[in-house]
């Protein structure tokens, strides 16, 4: 009893695979951007703001 050849599997699932890949990729990108990247950027900005305030305070008290 011969086994029927598997034909057209790629074509049948192509759009499902493409849409799942794009959906998961975009979801992962948004999760990284809002969950990791923006939080680290905020932490970095807060550090530099604090550093600039300390420098301004040191300059102001040093020259007066």
C-alpha distances in whole Angstrom, upper triangle without the diagonal:
4,7,9,13,15,18,22,22,25,27,26,27,30,33,32,32,35,37,37,38,41,42,41,43,46,46,46,49,51,51,52,55,56,56,56,58,61,62,62,64,66,67,68,70,72,73,74,76,78,79,80,82,83,84,86,88,89,90,92,94,95,97,99
4,6,9,12,15,19,19,22,24,23,25,27,30,30,30,33,35,34,35,38,39,39,40,43,44,44,46,49,49,50,52,54,53,54,55,58,59,60,62,64,65,66,68,70,70,72,74,75,76,78,80,81,82,84,86,86,88,90,91,92,94,96
4,6,9,12,15,15,19,20,20,21,24,27,26,26,29,31,30,31,34,35,35,37,40,40,40,43,45,45,46,49,50,50,50,52,54,56,56,58,60,61,62,64,66,67,68,70,72,72,74,76,77,78,80,82,83,84,86,88,88,90,92
4,6,9,12,13,16,17,17,19,21,24,24,24,27,29,28,29,32,33,34,35,38,38,39,41,43,44,45,47,49,49,49,51,53,55,55,57,59,60,61,63,65,66,67,69,71,71,73,75,76,77,79,81,82,83,85,87,88,89,91
4,6,10,10,13,15,15,17,19,22,22,22,24,27,26,27,30,31,31,33,36,36,37,39,41,42,42,45,47,46,47,48,51,52,53,54,57,58,58,60,63,63,65,67,68,69,70,73,74,75,77,78,79,81,83,84,85,87,89
4,7,7,10,12,12,13,15,18,18,18,21,23,23,23,26,28,28,29,32,33,33,35,37,38,39,41,43,43,44,45,47,49,49,51,53,54,55,57,59,60,61,63,65,65,67,69,70,71,73,75,76,77,79,81,82,83,85
4,6,8,9,9,12,13,16,17,17,19,21,22,22,25,27,27,28,31,32,33,34,37,37,38,40,42,43,43,44,47,48,49,50,53,54,54,56,58,59,60,62,64,65,66,68,70,71,72,74,75,76,78,80,81,83,85
4,5,5,6,9,10,13,14,14,16,18,19,20,22,24,24,26,28,29,30,32,34,35,36,38,40,40,41,42,44,46,47,48,50,51,52,54,56,57,58,60,62,63,64,66,67,68,70,72,73,74,76,78,78,80,82
4,5,5,6,8,11,11,11,14,16,16,17,20,21,22,23,25,26,27,29,31,32,33,35,37,37,38,39,41,43,44,45,47,49,49,51,53,54,55,57,59,60,61,63,65,66,67,69,70,72,73,75,76,78,80
4,6,5,6,9,10,9,11,14,14,15,17,19,20,20,23,24,25,27,29,30,31,33,35,35,36,36,39,41,41,42,45,46,47,48,51,52,53,54,56,57,58,61,62,63,64,66,68,69,70,72,73,75,77
4,6,5,8,10,10,11,14,15,16,17,19,20,21,23,25,26,27,29,31,32,33,35,36,37,37,39,42,42,43,46,47,48,49,51,53,54,55,57,58,59,61,63,64,65,67,69,69,71,73,74,75,77
4,6,7,8,10,11,13,14,16,17,18,20,21,23,24,26,27,29,30,32,33,35,35,37,37,39,41,43,43,45,47,48,49,52,53,54,55,57,59,60,62,63,64,66,68,69,70,71,74,75,76,78
4,6,5,6,9,10,11,12,14,15,16,18,20,21,22,24,26,27,28,30,32,32,33,34,36,38,39,40,42,44,45,46,48,50,51,52,54,55,56,58,60,61,62,64,66,67,68,70,71,73,75
4,5,5,6,9,10,11,12,14,15,16,18,20,21,22,24,26,27,28,30,31,32,32,34,37,37,38,40,42,43,44,46,48,49,50,52,53,54,56,58,59,60,62,64,65,66,68,69,71,73
4,5,5,6,8,10,10,12,14,15,16,18,20,21,22,24,25,27,28,29,31,31,33,35,36,37,39,41,41,43,45,46,47,49,51,52,53,55,57,58,59,61,62,63,65,67,68,69,71
4,6,5,6,8,10,10,12,14,15,16,18,20,21,22,24,26,27,27,29,30,32,34,35,36,38,40,40,42,44,45,46,48,50,51,52,54,56,57,58,60,61,63,64,66,67,69,70
4,6,5,6,9,10,11,12,14,15,16,18,20,21,22,24,26,26,27,28,30,32,33,34,36,38,39,40,42,43,45,46,48,49,50,52,54,55,56,58,60,61,62,64,65,67,69
4,5,5,6,8,10,10,12,14,15,16,18,20,21,22,24,25,26,26,28,31,32,32,34,36,37,38,40,42,43,44,46,47,48,50,52,53,54,56,58,59,60,62,63,65,66
4,5,5,6,8,10,11,12,14,15,16,18,20,21,22,23,25,25,27,29,31,31,33,35,36,37,39,41,42,43,45,46,47,49,51,52,53,55,57,58,59,61,62,64,65
4,6,5,6,8,10,10,12,14,15,16,18,20,21,22,23,24,26,28,29,30,32,34,35,36,38,39,41,42,44,45,46,48,50,51,52,54,56,57,58,60,61,63,64
4,5,5,6,8,10,10,12,14,15,16,18,20,20,21,22,24,26,27,28,30,32,33,34,36,37,39,40,42,43,44,46,48,49,50,52,54,55,56,58,59,61,63
4,6,5,6,8,10,10,12,14,15,16,18,19,20,21,22,25,26,26,28,30,31,32,34,36,37,38,40,41,42,44,46,47,48,50,52,53,54,56,57,59,61
4,5,5,6,8,10,11,12,14,15,17,17,19,20,21,23,25,26,27,29,30,31,33,35,36,37,39,41,42,44,45,47,48,50,51,52,54,56,57,58,60
4,6,5,6,8,10,10,12,14,15,16,17,18,20,22,23,24,26,28,29,30,32,34,35,36,38,39,41,42,44,45,47,48,50,51,52,54,56,57,59
4,5,5,6,9,10,11,12,14,15,16,16,18,20,21,22,24,26,27,28,30,32,33,34,36,37,38,40,42,43,44,46,48,49,50,52,53,55,57
4,5,5,6,9,10,10,12,14,15,15,16,19,20,21,22,25,25,26,29,30,31,32,35,36,37,39,41,42,43,45,46,47,49,51,52,53,55
4,5,5,6,9,10,11,11,13,14,16,18,19,20,22,24,25,26,28,30,31,32,34,35,36,38,40,41,42,44,46,47,48,50,51,53,54
4,5,5,6,9,10,10,11,12,14,16,17,18,20,22,23,24,26,28,29,30,32,33,35,37,38,39,41,42,44,45,47,49,50,51,53
4,5,5,6,9,10,10,10,12,14,15,16,18,20,21,22,24,26,27,28,30,31,32,34,36,37,38,40,42,43,44,46,47,49,51
4,5,5,6,8,10,10,11,13,15,15,17,19,20,21,23,25,26,27,29,30,31,33,35,36,37,39,41,42,43,45,46,48,49
4,6,6,5,8,9,10,12,14,15,16,18,19,21,22,24,25,26,28,30,31,33,34,36,37,38,40,42,43,44,46,48,49
4,6,5,5,6,9,10,11,12,14,16,17,18,20,21,23,24,26,27,29,31,32,33,35,36,38,39,41,42,44,45,47
4,6,6,5,6,9,10,10,12,14,15,16,18,20,21,22,24,26,27,28,30,31,33,34,36,37,38,40,42,43,45
4,6,6,6,7,10,10,11,13,15,16,17,19,21,21,23,25,26,27,29,31,32,33,35,37,38,40,41,43,44
4,6,7,7,9,11,12,13,15,16,17,19,21,22,23,25,27,28,29,31,32,34,35,37,38,40,41,43,44
4,6,5,6,9,10,11,12,14,16,17,19,20,21,23,25,26,27,29,31,32,33,35,36,38,39,41,43
4,6,5,6,9,10,11,12,14,16,17,18,20,21,23,24,26,27,29,30,32,33,35,36,37,39,41
4,5,5,6,9,10,10,12,14,15,16,18,20,21,22,24,26,27,28,30,31,32,34,36,37,39
4,5,5,6,9,10,11,12,14,15,17,18,20,21,23,24,26,27,29,30,31,33,34,36,38
4,5,5,6,9,10,11,13,14,15,17,18,20,21,23,24,26,27,29,30,32,33,35,36
4,5,5,6,9,10,11,12,14,15,16,18,20,21,22,24,26,27,28,30,31,33,35
4,5,5,6,9,10,10,12,14,15,16,18,20,21,22,24,26,27,28,30,32,33
4,6,5,6,9,10,11,12,14,16,17,19,20,21,23,24,26,27,28,31,32
4,5,5,6,9,10,11,12,14,15,17,18,20,21,23,24,26,27,29,31
4,5,5,6,9,10,11,12,14,15,16,18,20,21,22,24,25,27,29
4,6,5,6,9,10,11,12,14,15,16,18,20,21,22,24,26,27
4,6,5,6,9,10,11,12,14,15,16,18,20,21,22,24,26
4,5,5,6,9,10,10,12,14,15,16,18,20,21,22,24
4,5,5,6,9,10,11,12,14,15,16,18,20,21,23
4,5,5,6,9,10,11,12,14,15,16,18,20,21
4,5,5,6,9,10,11,12,14,15,16,18,20
4,5,5,6,9,10,10,12,14,15,17,18
4,5,5,6,8,10,10,12,14,16,17
4,5,5,6,9,10,11,12,14,16
4,5,5,6,8,10,10,12,14
4,5,5,6,9,10,11,12
4,5,5,6,8,10,11
4,5,5,6,9,10
4,6,5,6,9
4,6,6,6
4,6,5
4,6
4
